[in-house]
Amino acid sequence: MTEPRFHGPDFAALEASDPEIAGIVLDELDRQRGGLQLIASENLTSPAGLAAQGSVLTNKYAEGYPGARYYGGCEVVDRAETIAIERAKALFGADHVNVQPHSGASANLAVYAAFAQPGDSVLAMSLPHGGHLTHGATVNFSGRWFTAVPYHVRKDTELIDYDEVRELALVHRPRIIVAGATAYSRELDFAAFRAIADEVGAILWVDAAHFIGLVAGKAIPSPVPYADVVSATTHKVLRGPRGGMLMCRAEHARAVDKAVFPFGQGGPMMHTIAAKAVAFGEAQTESYARYAAQVVANARTLSTSLVDAGMRAVSGGTDTHLILFDLQHLRIDGRTAEARCAAAGITLNKNAIPFDPAPPAVASGIRVGSAAVTTQGFDAEDMNAVGSLVARAVRAEAGTADGDRELAAVKDEVTTLVARKPAYPVI
Ligand code: PLP
């Protein structure tokens, strides 16, 4: 039986005027629904959010902020941005919120612009240990314009080495200390970061891009009471539109707003801001809090299941929505594992692990996340099934008769599993 296909706002108009692009949208929906989506930074935005984003609000130029725009006719979109800001303030208890950043990277650019000058030093998690490109990678503006000082995880525990963070802070006296990462599965000790920042007079910036959705659902502690500024994305666990946001203490509000517009961006995307408001509204509900708790429970179940299947969870497990697995003792590299899973209808990514001997394009690990499958309604039993399917796919030697047969068998089981709890079931 084929599921009904998604018809978004005015989708018929798209099909009539541009069947090529309409077909791509439907093919992508089929891809998302047809396999297991385990990319830790992805989720399934609600139909309500999709509708807001695919709306006529895209037509409006609104440089500036609500009540103080450089264009006329902003009185309607002002309402959307004000609601987005008020909902986010209520959700996170933040003094000030800016919902205009186009993405997580744009939000991060604004943090540098608000708090540092080119050449200043910034203490952040090393990229190979889980940090993000915008935390000082040489290929990124952050590494080119600022002096990045990387901190690491400890080799024995694979947890952030807070002693090293403090030592480096005392030596380098950074302008900014960054807490937050892209491939770190554990809760962060915000109080420890705050104490170190206070000791050296640094700004504490928490990049909550990955986990802000868990904070919204009260599944993990909030960085907001500790940080001078928090940057985040709205499209990961938070399940909103692709975009960024910033929260800060009242004293930094003006600097942060000016760093977003006019420093880093022009007109805000009002359709996306409306969709952010929808996501914040959804995140205020009891059902979202249950979702966030289930995301963490599901990640733990998946972690246990893959450890039972012979993989090693970096740092021994997870407190969040993501888990990093080291495949070295299986003698399978991350790139190979990713390709085998893809052949079985399982989408995940290869990932460097701390102290990885392999180059990043090969990597010794994989990163998996539970946000999207939890949106589909997966529970512990489903996650155990997911774990067993991932483990079988990773071990199946593609290119051999046995391996290809096994990958085909796993793919069949993936199809059956996702058909029971499909993405976008009602549309
Ligand atoms: N910061 C962190 C920690 C991230 O993990 C990411 C994206 O994965 C970003 C920033 C950038 O977000 P975006 O891809 O929206 O620019």
Boltz pocket constraint, residues with backbone or C-beta under 6 A from the ligand:
constraints:
  - pocket:
      binder: B
      contacts: [[A, 41], [A, 102], [A, 103], [A, 104], [A, 105], [A, 106], [A, 108], [A, 132], [A, 134], [A, 180], [A, 181], [A, 182], [A, 207], [A, 208], [A, 209], [A, 210], [A, 233], [A, 243], [A, 244]]
      max_distance: 6.0
